[in-house]
């Protein structure tokens, strides 16, 4: 039951964040070209998290995983 409420809260916070992103007024002066793209920082943060997870799983597979019989006597 706790996980159910967690996902509901996560979805609600995401929807609220997107509503604020598209309805709140922004500074008309953009210092960078990406600042004019709506929801850029939301997408950037999500993709950064996904890439971090993929990178850490790859590093873990390369350096930390051992064969099942690694500790068996030879």
N, C-alpha and C positions, 0 to 999 in steps of 0.2 A: 504493500500500500504506500510505503514511503517513496518508492521509485515512481509511482504513478503521479504523485504530487510534485515530485522533482521535475518530471518532464512537462507537466502542465505549467509550472512556474517558468521553466526555461523557454517554452514556446511563447508564453505571455510577454516575458521580457524582450524576446526577439521581435515580436510584433510591435510592442511599444517603442522599441529602439528604431525600427524602420519607420513607424509613423512620425516620430520626432525628426528623423533624418529628412523626410520629404516635406514636412509641414513647417518646420521652424525656419525663420529667415537666417540667411547666412551673410557674412561680410561680403560686400560686392567686390572688394579688392582681393583677388586671388594671387598669392605669392608664387604658386607653382601651378602647372597645368592640371595636375591630378586633384587639386583642391576644388576644381569646378565640377568634378564628376560626382553625382549623387551616390551616397553609400560607399564611396571609395574606401574609407577607413574600416568599415565593417567587412567588406570583401577582403581587403588587405590583411586584416587581423585573422580572419578565418583561414585564408590560404596559408598564412604564415604558420598557424597552428598545425594545419594538415601537413605541410612540408616538414615541420619539426618532428612530428610523430613518425612520418615515413623515414626521415633521416635517422632518427634514434633507433627505430626498429632494424634498419639496415646495418647500422653500426653494431647493434646487439647481435644480429645474426652472424656477422663476420668475426667478431672478437670474443663473444661470450658463450655462444652455443657450443656444446660438445656432443660427441656421439653418445648414444645410449650406453654403450659398453666402455665408456671412458675410464670408469673406476674399477672395472672388472680385472681380475688377475689374469695375466697373460701367460 
